[in-house]
Amino acid sequence: MFVNPVGEMEGNYMAFTNDTIMAAWRRAGGKCECERYSHSHGTRRCNKSLIWDYRGKDRFYGSWEAHHKTAVSVGGSDALSN
């Protein structure tokens, strides 16, 4: 699981527990963990500052959502490690 800016929902249902989301937030230090090549930061971690209260709020600076590294539909889990 990683935290990253809102806007790229892939149609996958997000079933993370609140505890898992909070653990990912703490691990990330309130920074985006996205490493997608298609984004402007290439393959290194984005590190954009995120705002906890803006989770799920699109179009705000610091907005974010939790995403699976591997979609559940292709074998991923809802664990913190994914």
SULKA-V296977 format. One record per residue. PSI is psi as a letter, one per 20 degrees, with the letter a starting at -180 (NA if undefined). Layout:
{{PSI} {PSI}}
//
This chain:
{{q} {q} {p} {r} {q} {q} {i} {l} {p} {j} {j} {p} {p} {o} {k} {q} {r} {h} {g} {g} {g} {h} {g} {g} {g} {g} {g} {i} {k} {k} {q} {p} {j} {p} {k} {p} {h} {i} {r} {i} {j} {c} {j} {r} {p} {g} {j} {p} {p} {q} {p} {g} {i} {j} {p} {j} {o} {q} {j} {q} {p} {j} {q} {r} {q} {p} {q} {q} {g} {p} {q} {h} {i} {k} {i} {r} {r} {j} {q} {h} {i} {NA}}
//
